[in-house]
Amino acid sequence: MKYTTRPQAILLLADGTIFYGKSIGISGTTFGEVCFNTGMTGYQEIFTDPSYFGQIMVATNPHIGNYGVNANEVESEKIMISGLVCKNFSFNHSRPDSESNLYDYFEKQNLVCISDVDTRALVSYIRDNGAQNAVISTDGTSIEQLKLQLKNVPDMKGLELASKVSTTVPYFFGNENATYKISALDLGIKRNILRNLAKRDCYIKVFPFNTGFEELKAFNPDGYFLSNGPGDPEPLFGTIEVAKQIINSNKPVFGICLGHQIIGLANGISTYKMFNGHRGINHPVMNVLSGKGEITSQNHGFAVNREELENHTDLEITHYHINDNTVAGMQMKSKSCFSVQYHPEASPGPHDSSYLFDTFINNIKINSSQLV
């Protein structure tokens, strides 16, 4: 253990509720929307997922850090969460292929963490009162000062964050001699999405979030991909217009998470901020097309309006969340375009939905054969 005695730390919610705990030893104050993830494993993938940018993560798993960190288990180049709240923080780890402990990993990136929190009580409170802005402070800043600072933190509703995590220059992923070429719009893309496409014989060119359609088209792709990402989709006006052009190009289109919401908005379907959102690796989804249930990995705080979707003439629901009947997947009737709200690239699992990448490739094959 790095510290035999650790200073007191607090988590202050926007409504004034305070939860007390201890600092793991990294001094500071950090702000964001507090949310929780119910996954029992995969904390490093969660911490580096760009979709979590701007959020304070509460881990429901009582032990965090027990298996250390590994460079192969990241979804981006750096930690994306604003801060971490946990019950038991493990300074020591035990796994043969660990490269470091979690504390050193956090210290290098100056991530503020509060442990020894009653996370069961905290998660119950968030479930009852909804996701809201919060602040973690481990440096002794007074509660009065923190309350004043917290008032200036913008709400997630209406907040555009894709620009904060997207690549600034195009780059390539995969084998340049692969059979298929994909233009991917990076709204906060996870690395394992690129791996899943690459292992299906795709060469991907990843473009910044604000790339115009003509530049995406210039790669001469066989299909287009719209990625996951953080924040509210509605302020992404330019991306929505580009999505319309992508859909009208009559090339196969696949969207995940934020990309799914963008496809909905491009078709005139509104989105809304959820009371809590879905975050974890055990979310049950019903596949309407197959009649089978799937256990899925999810991470989203916004959703597509189901009533509007059901009344749309060219869109149909393909998947829905079994717990609350929210839209989990949709497809267009007149175009080779489909999307899901959850994460079929799930890293770590479950892998029930990895077939969706195969569906995308099959759509490309069908489209290519029709052009011959």
Salt bridges, closest charged atoms under 4 A:
GLU33 OE2 - LYS273 NZ 2.73
GLU73 OE2 - ARG95 NH1 2.90
GLU77 OE2 - ARG191 NH2 2.33
ASP97 OD1 - ARG95 NE 3.28
ASP104 OD1 - LYS2 NZ 3.35
ASP116 OD1 - ARG6 NH2 2.97
ASP232 OD2 - LYS157 NZ 3.77
GLU234 OE1 - LYS157 NZ 3.77
GLU241 OE2 - LYS244 NZ 3.09
GLU294 OE2 - HIS319 NE2 3.97
GLU310 OE2 - ARG306 NE 2.96
ASP324 OD2 - HIS278 NE2 2.69
ASP324 OD1 - HIS321 ND1 3.73
GLU345 OE2 - LYS190 NZ 2.88
GLU345 OE2 - HIS343 ND1 2.74
ASP358 OD1 - ARG200 NE 2.68
